[in-house]
Every structure is written in structure tokens, then in C-alpha cells.
Amino acid sequence: MLNKVTSYKELVVWQKSMDLVKKVYEVTRLFPEEEKFGLTSQIRRSAVSIPSNIAEGWGRASLRSCLNFLRIAQGSLFELETQIYIAKGLGFSSDSHIEELISEIGKMIGSMIFKMKSRDNIQSDPKN
């Protein structure tokens, strides 16, 4: 995926995503019990999907396949952001650290997608 990185575990975006998962689990522990199989479960699944898809993309042989998984991770991040807004609106959470992590990770994933798309365009250009 990126030069000089030998494992997805070295990617700062993956590390930050893992931090986000931990923070999401901490915050959702405080949600009402009746949300255990509702919003709590959905938020946790969205959060877990982000580093999981980054890792899966890393393991793919093609650049385009990797890009696809980064886009899925990005989609899960947007989904999580929406669910966090819902939780805040319902008064379940007031933690702003999650929103900061979401913003930071979103920029990182967006940058990776942009760089990889640029690299893919160069590689697929028959003139190069």
C-alpha cells in the first residue's frame, strides 16, 4: 500500500482506528441497557469495521482492491459519525474525543485514497 511499511499494523491510520474502537467501547458501555442490541451494537460494529477493512485492504494483491477496502472503511467511518451524532442527540454521550478521532481518521483515509488513486492512474496509463 505505502512505501517502507511492511505491515498494516505500522499504518498510523490503522493504529488511530484501533484507538477509536477502544474509545467507542468505553463510551457505549454507558449507554442505556435497552440500547444493547440497538444503537450500541451498531456503533460498535461500525467502529470495528474501520480498522478491519484497512487491514483487509492491506492484504489484497491489487491496488484497486486495496482502494475498494479503504472506501469501505471510509463509509464505515461516515456511518459511525452519524450514529455518534444520533447518540449525542438522544443524550447518551457528550464525548467529543470520538468526533476528533473520526475527523482525523477521515482525513487520513481520504489522503490515502487520493494518493493511491493517483498512483493507480499512473500505473494504468499505457503511456507510462
C-alpha positions as CSV (number, residue, x, y, z in Angstrom):
1,M,0.0,0.0,0.0
2,L,2.6,2.5,1.0
3,N,6.4,2.6,0.7
4,K,8.5,1.3,3.6
5,V,5.6,-0.1,5.5
6,T,5.7,-3.8,5.9
7,S,2.5,-4.4,7.9
8,Y,-0.9,-2.8,8.3
9,K,-0.1,-2.6,12.0
10,E,2.5,0.1,11.2
11,L,-0.1,2.3,9.5
12,V,-0.9,5.3,11.7
13,V,-4.4,5.3,10.3
14,W,-4.9,1.7,11.5
15,Q,-3.5,2.5,14.9
16,K,-5.7,5.5,15.3
17,S,-8.7,3.4,14.2
18,M,-7.9,0.9,16.9
19,D,-7.8,3.7,19.4
20,L,-11.2,4.8,18.1
21,V,-12.6,1.3,18.7
22,K,-11.4,1.3,22.3
23,K,-12.9,4.7,22.9
24,V,-16.2,3.7,21.3
25,Y,-16.4,0.6,23.6
26,E,-15.7,2.8,26.6
27,V,-18.4,5.3,25.7
28,T,-21.0,2.8,24.7
29,R,-20.7,0.9,28.0
30,L,-22.5,3.8,29.5
31,F,-25.5,3.7,27.0
32,P,-28.8,2.6,28.4
33,E,-29.3,-1.2,28.7
34,E,-32.2,-1.1,26.2
35,E,-29.8,0.1,23.5
36,K,-27.5,-3.0,23.9
37,F,-28.9,-4.6,20.7
38,G,-29.7,-1.4,19.0
39,L,-27.5,1.7,18.8
40,T,-24.8,0.3,21.0
41,S,-24.3,-2.8,18.8
42,Q,-24.5,-0.8,15.6
43,I,-21.9,1.8,16.7
44,R,-19.5,-0.9,17.8
45,R,-19.9,-2.8,14.5
46,S,-19.2,0.4,12.5
47,A,-16.2,1.2,14.6
48,V,-14.7,-2.3,14.3
49,S,-15.3,-2.2,10.6
50,I,-12.8,0.7,10.1
51,P,-9.5,-0.9,11.1
52,S,-10.7,-4.3,9.9
53,N,-11.2,-3.0,6.3
54,I,-7.9,-1.1,6.4
55,A,-6.2,-4.4,7.4
56,E,-8.1,-6.4,4.7
57,G,-7.2,-3.9,2.0
58,W,-3.6,-4.1,3.0
59,G,-3.7,-7.9,2.5
60,R,-5.1,-7.6,-1.1
61,A,-2.8,-8.1,-4.0
62,S,-4.1,-5.3,-6.3
63,L,-4.1,-1.6,-5.7
64,R,-7.7,-1.4,-6.9
65,S,-8.8,-4.0,-4.4
66,C,-7.0,-2.2,-1.6
67,L,-8.7,1.1,-2.7
68,N,-12.1,-0.6,-2.5
69,F,-11.5,-1.7,1.1
70,L,-10.3,1.8,2.0
71,R,-13.5,3.2,0.6
72,I,-15.5,0.7,2.7
73,A,-13.5,1.8,5.8
74,Q,-14.3,5.4,4.9
75,G,-18.0,4.5,4.5
76,S,-18.0,2.8,7.9
77,L,-16.4,6.0,9.4
78,F,-19.2,8.1,8.0
79,E,-21.7,5.7,9.3
80,L,-20.1,5.8,12.8
81,E,-20.1,9.6,12.7
82,T,-23.8,9.7,12.0
83,Q,-24.5,7.2,14.8
84,I,-22.4,9.2,17.3
85,Y,-24.5,12.3,16.3
86,I,-27.7,10.3,17.0
87,A,-26.3,9.1,20.3
88,K,-25.5,12.7,21.3
89,G,-28.9,13.9,20.2
90,L,-30.5,11.3,22.4
91,G,-28.4,12.3,25.4
92,F,-26.4,9.1,25.5
93,S,-23.0,10.7,25.1
94,S,-21.3,14.0,25.2
95,D,-17.7,12.8,24.5
96,S,-16.1,15.0,21.8
97,H,-12.8,12.9,21.6
98,I,-14.6,10.4,19.4
99,E,-15.5,13.1,17.0
100,E,-12.0,14.4,16.9
101,L,-10.7,10.9,16.1
102,I,-13.3,10.4,13.4
103,S,-12.2,13.7,11.8
104,E,-8.5,12.8,12.0
105,I,-9.0,9.3,10.6
106,G,-11.3,10.6,7.9
107,K,-8.6,12.9,6.6
108,M,-6.0,10.1,6.7
109,I,-8.2,7.7,4.8
110,G,-9.1,10.4,2.3
111,S,-5.4,11.2,1.8
112,M,-4.5,7.5,1.3
113,I,-7.3,7.1,-1.2
114,F,-6.2,10.2,-3.1
115,K,-2.6,9.0,-3.2
116,M,-3.4,5.5,-4.3
117,K,-5.8,6.7,-7.0
118,S,-3.0,8.9,-8.3
119,R,-0.6,6.0,-8.3
120,D,-3.2,3.7,-9.9
121,N,-3.8,6.3,-12.7
122,I,-0.1,6.4,-13.4
123,Q,0.2,2.6,-13.4
124,S,-2.8,2.1,-15.7
125,D,-1.8,4.8,-18.2
126,P,-0.5,2.9,-21.3
127,K,2.0,5.8,-22.0
128,N,3.9,5.1,-18.7
